[in-house]
Amino acid sequence: MAILDEIDSGLDIDALRDVAKAVNALKRPDSSVLMVTHYKRLLEYVQPEFVHIMEGGKIARTGDVSLADQLEVSGYSLLQPAA
């Protein structure tokens, strides 16, 4: 298992593509990759199987890549219960 914490921090678009290419090379049936990011841009190049949103040190929501799209639109208000 590879744990990659904010590997997109401070990268320009060319470097981001290079990093994404390396991450995609790690994706194999016999391994796992856990990426921590605060930005959806990386997910345009590395397609995740699952997206987890953490709050208070716990997984608050799990879904597919569309969950990252929802978060981009709604922000963390997405995690608040409906009134």
N, CA, C and O atoms as a GROMACS GRO file, in nm:
protein
  332
    1MET      N    1   0.084  -0.118   0.000
    1MET     CA    2   0.000   0.000   0.000
    1MET      C    3   0.088   0.123   0.000
    1MET      O    4   0.183   0.134   0.078
    2ALA      N    5   0.056   0.216  -0.088
    2ALA     CA    6   0.125   0.345  -0.091
    2ALA      C    7   0.031   0.450  -0.033
    2ALA      O    8  -0.087   0.456  -0.070
    3ILE      N    9   0.083   0.532   0.058
    3ILE     CA   10   0.006   0.643   0.113
    3ILE      C   11   0.072   0.772   0.065
    3ILE      O   12   0.188   0.799   0.096
    4LEU      N   13  -0.002   0.849  -0.011
    4LEU     CA   14   0.050   0.970  -0.073
    4LEU      C   15  -0.026   1.090  -0.016
    4LEU      O   16  -0.144   1.107  -0.044
    5ASP      N   17   0.043   1.171   0.062
    5ASP     CA   18  -0.020   1.282   0.133
    5ASP      C   19   0.007   1.414   0.062
    5ASP      O   20   0.120   1.463   0.062
    6GLU      N   21  -0.096   1.469   0.002
    6GLU     CA   22  -0.093   1.599  -0.065
    6GLU      C   23   0.023   1.610  -0.165
    6GLU      O   24   0.100   1.706  -0.163
    7ILE      N   25   0.033   1.510  -0.251
    7ILE     CA   26   0.141   1.508  -0.350
    7ILE      C   27   0.123   1.613  -0.458
    7ILE      O   28   0.214   1.636  -0.538
    8ASP      N   29   0.006   1.677  -0.461
    8ASP     CA   30  -0.020   1.781  -0.560
    8ASP      C   31   0.011   1.921  -0.509
    8ASP      O   32  -0.005   2.019  -0.583
    9SER      N   33   0.055   1.931  -0.386
    9SER     CA   34   0.080   2.062  -0.325
    9SER      C   35   0.194   2.136  -0.396
    9SER      O   36   0.306   2.087  -0.407
   10GLY      N   37   0.162   2.255  -0.445
   10GLY     CA   38   0.262   2.342  -0.506
   10GLY      C   39   0.304   2.304  -0.647
   10GLY      O   40   0.400   2.362  -0.699
   11LEU      N   41   0.236   2.210  -0.710
   11LEU     CA   42   0.277   2.166  -0.843
   11LEU      C   43   0.211   2.251  -0.952
   11LEU      O   44   0.094   2.288  -0.941
   12ASP      N   45   0.288   2.279  -1.057
   12ASP     CA   46   0.225   2.340  -1.174
   12ASP      C   47   0.160   2.229  -1.256
   12ASP      O   48   0.176   2.111  -1.223
   13ILE      N   49   0.090   2.263  -1.360
   13ILE     CA   50   0.011   2.165  -1.435
   13ILE      C   51   0.097   2.056  -1.499
   13ILE      O   52   0.056   1.940  -1.505
   14ASP      N   53   0.216   2.092  -1.548
   14ASP     CA   54   0.303   1.991  -1.609
   14ASP      C   55   0.354   1.893  -1.504
   14ASP      O   56   0.357   1.772  -1.528
   15ALA      N   57   0.394   1.944  -1.389
   15ALA     CA   58   0.442   1.856  -1.281
   15ALA      C   59   0.328   1.770  -1.229
   15ALA      O   60   0.349   1.653  -1.195
   16LEU      N   61   0.208   1.825  -1.222
   16LEU     CA   62   0.092   1.748  -1.176
   16LEU      C   63   0.066   1.629  -1.269
   16LEU      O   64   0.037   1.519  -1.223
   17ARG      N   65   0.077   1.653  -1.397
   17ARG     CA   66   0.060   1.543  -1.495
   17ARG      C   67   0.167   1.436  -1.477
   17ARG      O   68   0.138   1.317  -1.485
   18ASP      N   69   0.290   1.478  -1.452
   18ASP     CA   70   0.400   1.382  -1.430
   18ASP      C   71   0.374   1.298  -1.305
   18ASP      O   72   0.393   1.177  -1.306
   19VAL      N   73   0.332   1.364  -1.197
   19VAL     CA   74   0.303   1.293  -1.073
   19VAL      C   75   0.186   1.197  -1.094
   19VAL      O   76   0.190   1.083  -1.048
   20ALA      N   77   0.083   1.243  -1.162
   20ALA     CA   78  -0.033   1.157  -1.188
   20ALA      C   79   0.007   1.034  -1.269
   20ALA      O   80  -0.043   0.924  -1.244
   21LYS      N   81   0.094   1.052  -1.365
   21LYS     CA   82   0.142   0.938  -1.445
   21LYS      C   83   0.212   0.836  -1.355
   21LYS      O   84   0.193   0.716  -1.371
   22ALA      N   85   0.293   0.884  -1.261
   22ALA     CA   86   0.362   0.794  -1.169
   22ALA      C   87   0.262   0.724  -1.076
   22ALA      O   88   0.276   0.604  -1.048
   23VAL      N   89   0.162   0.796  -1.028
   23VAL     CA   90   0.060   0.735  -0.941
   23VAL      C   91  -0.019   0.630  -1.018
   23VAL      O   92  -0.044   0.522  -0.966
   24ASN      N   93  -0.057   0.661  -1.140
   24ASN     CA   94  -0.131   0.563  -1.221
   24ASN      C   95  -0.049   0.437  -1.244
   24ASN      O   96  -0.106   0.329  -1.256
   25ALA      N   97   0.082   0.450  -1.251
   25ALA     CA   98   0.168   0.332  -1.268
   25ALA      C   99   0.168   0.244  -1.143
   25ALA      O  100   0.198   0.125  -1.151
   26LEU      N  101   0.135   0.302  -1.028
   26LEU     CA  102   0.128   0.225  -0.903
   26LEU      C  103   0.000   0.144  -0.892
   26LEU      O  104  -0.006   0.048  -0.816
   27LYS      N  105  -0.101   0.182  -0.966
   27LYS     CA  106  -0.231   0.116  -0.956
   27LYS      C  107  -0.225  -0.021  -1.024
   27LYS      O  108  -0.215  -0.032  -1.146
   28ARG      N  109  -0.232  -0.126  -0.939
   28ARG     CA  110  -0.230  -0.264  -0.987
   28ARG      C  111  -0.327  -0.346  -0.902
   28ARG      O  112  -0.362  -0.305  -0.792
   29PRO      N  113  -0.370  -0.460  -0.951
   29PRO     CA  114  -0.463  -0.542  -0.874
   29PRO      C  115  -0.405  -0.591  -0.740
   29PRO      O  116  -0.480  -0.622  -0.648
   30ASP      N  117  -0.273  -0.599  -0.730
   30ASP     CA  118  -0.212  -0.651  -0.608
   30ASP      C  119  -0.161  -0.541  -0.514
   30ASP      O  120  -0.082  -0.568  -0.424
   31SER      N  121  -0.206  -0.418  -0.535
   31SER     CA  122  -0.162  -0.308  -0.448
   31SER      C  123  -0.275  -0.208  -0.427
   31SER      O  124  -0.378  -0.212  -0.493
   32SER      N  125  -0.251  -0.119  -0.332
   32SER     CA  126  -0.349  -0.014  -0.302
   32SER      C  127  -0.276   0.119  -0.296
   32SER      O  128  -0.159   0.125  -0.260
   33VAL      N  129  -0.347   0.225  -0.331
   33VAL     CA  130  -0.293   0.360  -0.322
   33VAL      C  131  -0.396   0.445  -0.249
   33VAL      O  132  -0.512   0.451  -0.288
   34LEU      N  133  -0.352   0.512  -0.143
   34LEU     CA  134  -0.435   0.605  -0.070
   34LEU      C  135  -0.377   0.744  -0.093
   34LEU      O  136  -0.265   0.773  -0.052
   35MET      N  137  -0.454   0.830  -0.158
   35MET     CA  138  -0.409   0.967  -0.186
   35MET      C  139  -0.489   1.063  -0.099
   35MET      O  140  -0.611   1.054  -0.091
   36VAL      N  141  -0.418   1.153  -0.034
   36VAL     CA  142  -0.482   1.259   0.044
   36VAL      C  143  -0.463   1.388  -0.036
   36VAL      O  144  -0.351   1.425  -0.071
   37THR      N  145  -0.574   1.457  -0.063
   37THR     CA  146  -0.567   1.582  -0.137
   37THR      C  147  -0.680   1.674  -0.093
   37THR      O  148  -0.783   1.628  -0.043
   38HIS      N  149  -0.661   1.803  -0.111
   38HIS     CA  150  -0.766   1.900  -0.085
   38HIS      C  151  -0.820   1.958  -0.215
   38HIS      O  152  -0.909   2.043  -0.213
   39TYR      N  153  -0.767   1.912  -0.328
   39TYR     CA  154  -0.802   1.972  -0.456
   39TYR      C  155  -0.846   1.866  -0.555
   39TYR      O  156  -0.782   1.761  -0.568
   40LYS      N  157  -0.955   1.892  -0.623
   40LYS     CA  158  -1.012   1.798  -0.719
   40LYS      C  159  -0.926   1.783  -0.845
   40LYS      O  160  -0.938   1.684  -0.916
   41ARG      N  161  -0.842   1.880  -0.872
   41ARG     CA  162  -0.766   1.880  -0.997
   41ARG      C  163  -0.687   1.750  -1.018
   41ARG      O  164  -0.680   1.700  -1.131
   42LEU      N  165  -0.629   1.696  -0.912
   42LEU     CA  166  -0.554   1.571  -0.925
   42LEU      C  167  -0.643   1.457  -0.973
   42LEU      O  168  -0.597   1.367  -1.044
   43LEU      N  169  -0.770   1.460  -0.936
   43LEU     CA  170  -0.863   1.353  -0.973
   43LEU      C  171  -0.901   1.356  -1.120
   43LEU      O  172  -0.964   1.263  -1.170
   44GLU      N  173  -0.862   1.463  -1.189
   44GLU     CA  174  -0.882   1.467  -1.333
   44GLU      C  175  -0.782   1.377  -1.405
   44GLU      O  176  -0.805   1.337  -1.520
   45TYR      N  177  -0.673   1.345  -1.338
   45TYR     CA  178  -0.565   1.264  -1.398
   45TYR      C  179  -0.552   1.126  -1.334
   45TYR      O  180  -0.504   1.033  -1.398
   46VAL      N  181  -0.594   1.113  -1.211
   46VAL     CA  182  -0.591   0.984  -1.141
   46VAL      C  183  -0.735   0.954  -1.101
   46VAL      O  184  -0.788   1.016  -1.009
   47GLN      N  185  -0.797   0.860  -1.168
   47GLN     CA  186  -0.937   0.827  -1.141
   47GLN      C  187  -0.946   0.734  -1.020
   47GLN      O  188  -0.900   0.620  -1.027
   48PRO      N  189  -1.003   0.781  -0.911
   48PRO     CA  190  -1.014   0.696  -0.793
   48PRO      C  191  -1.131   0.598  -0.803
   48PRO      O  192  -1.230   0.624  -0.872
   49GLU      N  193  -1.118   0.487  -0.734
   49GLU     CA  194  -1.230   0.394  -0.722
   49GLU      C  195  -1.327   0.444  -0.617
   49GLU      O  196  -1.448   0.426  -0.631
   50PHE      N  197  -1.274   0.506  -0.512
   50PHE     CA  198  -1.354   0.558  -0.402
   50PHE      C  199  -1.304   0.697  -0.364
   50PHE      O  200  -1.185   0.726  -0.378
   51VAL      N  201  -1.394   0.780  -0.318
   51VAL     CA  202  -1.360   0.910  -0.261
   51VAL      C  203  -1.416   0.910  -0.119
   51VAL      O  204  -1.534   0.879  -0.097
   52HIS      N  205  -1.331   0.944  -0.023
   52HIS     CA  206  -1.373   0.954   0.117
   52HIS      C  207  -1.353   1.098   0.161
   52HIS      O  208  -1.249   1.158   0.132
   53ILE      N  209  -1.450   1.154   0.228
   53ILE     CA  210  -1.437   1.287   0.287
   53ILE      C  211  -1.421   1.267   0.437
   53ILE      O  212  -1.502   1.201   0.502
   54MET      N  213  -1.315   1.326   0.489
   54MET     CA  214  -1.289   1.313   0.633
   54MET      C  215  -1.328   1.441   0.705
   54MET      O  216  -1.311   1.552   0.655
   55GLU      N  217  -1.380   1.422   0.825
   55GLU     CA  218  -1.415   1.535   0.911
   55GLU      C  219  -1.388   1.491   1.054
   55GLU      O  220  -1.437   1.386   1.098
   56GLY      N  221  -1.312   1.570   1.126
   56GLY     CA  222  -1.283   1.536   1.265
   56GLY      C  223  -1.208   1.405   1.281
   56GLY      O  224  -1.225   1.335   1.380
   57GLY      N  225  -1.124   1.373   1.182
   57GLY     CA  226  -1.044   1.251   1.190
   57GLY      C  227  -1.118   1.123   1.155
   57GLY      O  228  -1.065   1.013   1.172
   58LYS      N  229  -1.241   1.136   1.108
   58LYS     CA  230  -1.321   1.018   1.072
   58LYS      C  231  -1.376   1.034   0.931
   58LYS      O  232  -1.393   1.146   0.882
   59ILE      N  233  -1.402   0.922   0.867
   59ILE     CA  234  -1.464   0.926   0.735
   59ILE      C  235  -1.611   0.965   0.753
   59ILE      O  236  -1.688   0.893   0.816
   60ALA      N  237  -1.647   1.080   0.696
   60ALA     CA  238  -1.782   1.133   0.710
   60ALA      C  239  -1.871   1.093   0.593
   60ALA      O  240  -1.993   1.085   0.608
   61ARG      N  241  -1.812   1.070   0.478
   61ARG     CA  242  -1.890   1.037   0.358
   61ARG      C  243  -1.799   0.959   0.263
   61ARG      O  244  -1.680   0.990   0.252
   62THR      N  245  -1.854   0.860   0.196
   62THR     CA  246  -1.782   0.780   0.097
   62THR      C  247  -1.867   0.772  -0.028
   62THR      O  248  -1.989   0.761  -0.022
   63GLY      N  249  -1.800   0.778  -0.143
   63GLY     CA  250  -1.871   0.765  -0.270
   63GLY      C  251  -1.773   0.745  -0.383
   63GLY      O  252  -1.656   0.714  -0.362
   64ASP      N  253  -1.822   0.764  -0.504
   64ASP     CA  254  -1.734   0.756  -0.620
   64ASP      C  255  -1.683   0.897  -0.651
   64ASP      O  256  -1.702   0.988  -0.571
   65VAL      N  257  -1.620   0.914  -0.765
   65VAL     CA  258  -1.559   1.043  -0.798
   65VAL      C  259  -1.663   1.155  -0.805
   65VAL      O  260  -1.627   1.272  -0.792
   66SER      N  261  -1.789   1.122  -0.826
   66SER     CA  262  -1.892   1.227  -0.829
   66SER      C  263  -1.906   1.296  -0.694
   66SER      O  264  -1.952   1.410  -0.687
   67LEU      N  265  -1.866   1.230  -0.587
   67LEU     CA  266  -1.868   1.292  -0.455
   67LEU      C  267  -1.772   1.412  -0.451
   67LEU      O  268  -1.803   1.513  -0.388
   68ALA      N  269  -1.658   1.401  -0.515
   68ALA     CA  270  -1.563   1.513  -0.524
   68ALA      C  271  -1.624   1.628  -0.602
   68ALA      O  272  -1.603   1.745  -0.568
   69ASP      N  273  -1.701   1.597  -0.706
   69ASP     CA  274  -1.770   1.701  -0.782
   69ASP      C  275  -1.872   1.774  -0.694
   69ASP      O  276  -1.880   1.897  -0.697
   70GLN      N  277  -1.948   1.698  -0.616
   70GLN     CA  278  -2.046   1.758  -0.526
   70GLN      C  279  -1.979   1.848  -0.423
   70GLN      O  280  -2.028   1.956  -0.392
   71LEU      N  281  -1.867   1.803  -0.370
   71LEU     CA  282  -1.793   1.880  -0.271
   71LEU      C  283  -1.741   2.010  -0.330
   71LEU      O  284  -1.741   2.114  -0.264
   72GLU      N  285  -1.698   2.004  -0.455
   72GLU     CA  286  -1.649   2.122  -0.524
   72GLU      C  287  -1.759   2.229  -0.536
   72GLU      O  288  -1.731   2.348  -0.524
   73VAL      N  289  -1.881   2.185  -0.559
   73VAL     CA  290  -1.994   2.277  -0.575
   73VAL      C  291  -2.046   2.327  -0.440
   73VAL      O  292  -2.068   2.446  -0.422
   74SER      N  293  -2.066   2.235  -0.346
   74SER     CA  294  -2.133   2.267  -0.220
   74SER      C  295  -2.040   2.303  -0.106
   74SER      O  296  -2.083   2.362  -0.007
   75GLY      N  297  -1.911   2.268  -0.120
   75GLY     CA  298  -1.821   2.285  -0.006
   75GLY      C  299  -1.857   2.185   0.102
   75GLY      O  300  -1.930   2.089   0.077
   76TYR      N  301  -1.806   2.208   0.221
   76TYR     CA  302  -1.828   2.113   0.329
   76TYR      C  303  -1.969   2.121   0.388
   76TYR      O  304  -2.004   2.043   0.477
   77SER      N  305  -2.050   2.216   0.339
   77SER     CA  306  -2.191   2.216   0.380
   77SER      C  307  -2.259   2.087   0.333
   77SER      O  308  -2.366   2.050   0.382
   78LEU      N  309  -2.198   2.020   0.237
   78LEU     CA  310  -2.246   1.890   0.189
   78LEU      C  311  -2.260   1.791   0.304
   78LEU      O  312  -2.344   1.702   0.299
   79LEU      N  313  -2.177   1.807   0.407
   79LEU     CA  314  -2.178   1.712   0.518
   79LEU      C  315  -2.284   1.743   0.623
   79LEU      O  316  -2.310   1.662   0.711
   80GLN      N  317  -2.346   1.860   0.613
   80GLN     CA  318  -2.448   1.899   0.713
   80GLN      C  319  -2.580   1.829   0.683
   80GLN      O  320  -2.618   1.814   0.567
   81PRO      N  321  -2.649   1.786   0.787
   81PRO     CA  322  -2.778   1.722   0.764
   81PRO      C  323  -2.878   1.818   0.702
   81PRO      O  324  -2.875   1.938   0.729
   82ALA      N  325  -2.966   1.766   0.619
   82ALA     CA  326  -3.069   1.849   0.555
   82ALA      C  327  -3.165   1.900   0.661
   82ALA      O  328  -3.201   1.827   0.754
   83ALA      N  329  -3.207   2.024   0.646
   83ALA     CA  330  -3.299   2.084   0.746
   83ALA      C  331  -3.442   2.054   0.712
   83ALA      O  332  -3.533   2.096   0.784
   0.00000   0.00000   0.00000
